[in-house]
Structure formats: C-alpha cells, structure tokens
Amino acid sequence: MLIYKRSGAVIDDTPFFASLIDGVSIGCRQVHYNLVIRYVYEDEDISGQIYQLRPQQFAGIIILATEMQESDLHYFADIPVPFLFLDASFHVPIFNYVHIHNVHGAYSAASYLIRKRRAQPGYLRSNYSISNFEQRADGFYAAIRAAGLSTSHSPVHRLTPSQEGAYEDMKQLLAGGEKPANCYFADNDLIAIGVMEALREAGYRIPEDVAIVGFDDIPACEYTSTPLTTVSVPKQYMGEVAAHGIFRLIERSTASPLDIQVFTKLIRRKSV
C-alpha cells in the first residue's frame, strides 16, 4: 500500500485514515495476502521513489490517493503489477478506483439542512482542493438547485481542513464582522468542529443560532459539546473493498477496470 502525501494537509494521523488502513489490512488477511505500507512524497522524486520500491516484488498495489491530483496519475501508469487508487477518483477510465460516493453524501446533507432549517445553507469549504472535496461541492450545489434556490446565494468560507486551522480561520472571519449563515455544510468533520468552537466563543448557540453538518463521522463527532450531525463513511469497509478489489485484479489479469463507489449515510445528532 502506497500512501501518497502531497502536503499532509488532509492525510494525517486521524481516525479516518487509521480505520481505512485497518480495513485494507483486514481485507488482505481475508484473501491471504501480506500488507506492506510505504509512503510516496510529492516534494521528492516521485518516479525515483516508486522505482526504489521495486513494484515487481509485490503482487499488487493499493495507492491511497486522497491528496493526489489527476496530473499525478502518469507517475503510476507504468507500474508492472495490478494497482488501484483508494479514496479518490479521476476522469481516466483506464485505472481502477475505490472511493466515497461524495456527491450523494453532500447532497443528502445539504437537503437535510434545507428541510430542517427552511433556509439556504452556507458552505464551509476546504481551502485545499482534492477530488473528494470537489465532488462534495458538486453534491452540495446540486441540492441547492434541486430546492429551487440560487447557488450564488450560499455564502462560502474557505477554511483550513483541520480543526485548529478552521477554528482560527473562522475566528478571524467573525472578528472581521462576518455574520454567520443560519446553517452550514462542511467539507469534513474537522472543519465543522473547529467552526463550532469559534462560533460558541463568539456567543452563537448551536443549533439554535447556527446549524452545522460535517462529513466523515470521526469519533470526535459524538463528544463535542453539541454532538455533530454528519455524513458517515464506512471507512473500514471501504478499505476491505479495496483489498478484495486488488485481489480480483491480481487473480484475473484481464479484468475490466474497476470504479467502485461506497455509499454514505447521514447520522443525525444535535448540531441541526
């Protein structure tokens, strides 16, 4: 398993990625393969890093592609064994993908906010772009349009995709006179939790004054002062699916490319 790190802004030692990797490990054991984990860093010679790994020594490779861009795909095109990209997808159908159905998850979250609050939600959007967040934006704006609302009327705050970073960014916005929207969808739970903390410090009540929905369902969602409504991703299951997917590609070298989307589920707590 290659973990591709562009900046570390998204991939970090978080429960999300720990659960995802644990799922890959469980899946590998189920199909009687050993799992070896290596890192590939964007700010170093990527081709050289891949060559040094000697991919031909492995039966197959799962690439954790959360921080990858489509322009990075060519680095992996000549790997001589079956491989698939986990937690990202791109408009290149010759490769294999296992990823979150982000559009559906964000659509369900934004639609829920509109129904419950009878107001147009704002968007707590990551200032770091990855394919997951771009797809969540598609789902969010699709829900806005489906409700007959104008996408231009949803306030958007570009925030650091970490709890501490989002807290500091939102705190600065509020200090500058920003008035929060009635409700928000956040690209991930860390952004949502950081923003809730900043809002509470500024005197806003959640959900009475501002409602928030996150994405990922990390363990901290249940333990914030107001438990966070969020979109749950079956992280461990997705890792297992990736392990079984690469096993299928190893056993059937002529298999058609895979594009497996794992559906999400809205978890209703007290932040809405």
KEKEVO-202414 format. One record per residue (C-alpha): residue in one letter; x, y negated, z negated. Coordinates in steps of 0.25 Angstrom, whole numbers, plus 5000, padded with zeros to 4 digits. Example, Ala and Ser with C-alpha at 12.3 -4.5 7.8 and 13.67 -1.06 7.14 Angstrom:
// residues 2
a504950184969
s505550044971
END
This chain:
// residues 272
m500050005000
l500649875004
i500149744997
y500349625006
k500649504998
r500549365005
s500549274993
g499949354982
a498849244981
v497849354982
i498549494979
d498949494965
d498949584953
t497449574952
p496449674948
f495849674962
f497149724969
a497449814957
s496149884959
l496349884975
i497649954974
d497150044963
g496150094973
v497150114984
s497950194974
i496750284971
g496350304985
c497750344989
r497750454978
q496350504983
v497050524996
h498350584990
y499250464995
n500250394986
l500150244986
v501350154987
i501150004985
r502149894991
y502049744993
v502249665006
y502449515004
e502149415015
d503249325012
e504249425015
d504649505028
i503349585029
s503749675041
g505049705033
q504249735020
i503349835028
y504549895035
q505349915022
l504049995016
r504350095028
p502850115030
q503050255037
q503350315023
f501850285020
a500650365025
g499850235026
i499850095020
i498750005014
i499049855015
l498449775004
a498149655014
t497349555005
e498349445007
m498649475022
q498349395034
e497949445047
s499249395053
d500049485043
l499449615050
h500549625060
y501549665049
f500849795047
a500449835061
d501649925063
i501550005051
p501750145055
v500650205046
p499250185044
f498850065035
l497649975031
f497449845025
l496749835012
d495949715007
a496049635020
s495549645034
f495849575047
h495349565061
v496249665066
p495549795068
i496749885071
f497049885056
n496449955044
y495749875033
v495049905019
h494449775014
i493349705006
h492049665013
n492349525009
v491249465018
h490149545011
g490749514997
a490849364999
y489449355006
s488749434994
a489449334984
a489049204991
s487649254994
y487449294979
l487949154975
i486949084985
r485749174980
k486049154965
r486449004965
r485648954976
a486848874980
q487948874990
p489148934985
g490548874986
y491748954989
l492948974980
r493949014992
s495349064991
n496448974996
y497249095000
s496649155013
i496549315014
s495549395022
n494749435010
f494449285007
e494149255021
q493149365022
r492549315009
a492349175015
d491649235027
g490649305018
f490449185009
y490149095021
a489249205027
a488449205014
i488349055015
r487849055029
a486849165026
a486249085015
g486048975025
l487048885019
s488148795025
t489548855023
s490148715023
h489348685010
s490048795002
p491148724994
v492548794995
h493648794985
r494948844990
l495648914978
t496848994974
p496349144974
s496849174960
q496149144946
e497149044941
g497248974955
a495748964957
y495648904943
e496648804945
d496148764959
m494648754954
k495048674942
q495748574951
l494548564960
l493648534948
a494648434943
g494548364956
g493048354955
e492548474963
k491148514959
p490948664960
a489848724968
n488648804962
c489348934965
y490548994972
f491049124979
a492549144976
d493549224985
n493949304973
d493749324958
l495049254954
i494549124961
a493149144955
i493749164941
g494749044942
v493648954947
m492648994936
e493748954926
a493948824932
l492448794932
r492248834918
e493348744913
a492748624921
g491348654914
y490648734924
r489848854920
i489848984927
p488849024933
e487948904928
d488648794936
v489548874946
a489349024950
i490549104956
v490649234963
g492049294965
f492549414973
d493349544970
d492749574956
i494049574948
p493949624933
a494049474928
c492649444934
e492049514923
y492849444912
t492749294916
s491949214906
t490849214917
p490949354924
l491149334939
t490149374949
t491049434960
v491149524973
s491649654969
v492749724978
p492849874976
k494349864975
q494849994971
y493850064981
m494449974992
g495850024988
e495350164989
v494650145002
a496050085008
a496750215003
h495750305009
g495750225022
i497250235024
f497250385021
r496250395032
l497150315042
i498350405037
e497550535040
r496950485053
s497950405061
t496950375072
a495950325063
s495250195067
p495550065059
l494850045046
d494149925041
i493449955028
q492749845021
v492349875006
f491049805001
t491049724989
k489949704978
l489449574971
i489649584956
r488649494949
r489149434936
k488949304929
s489649194937
v488449184946
END
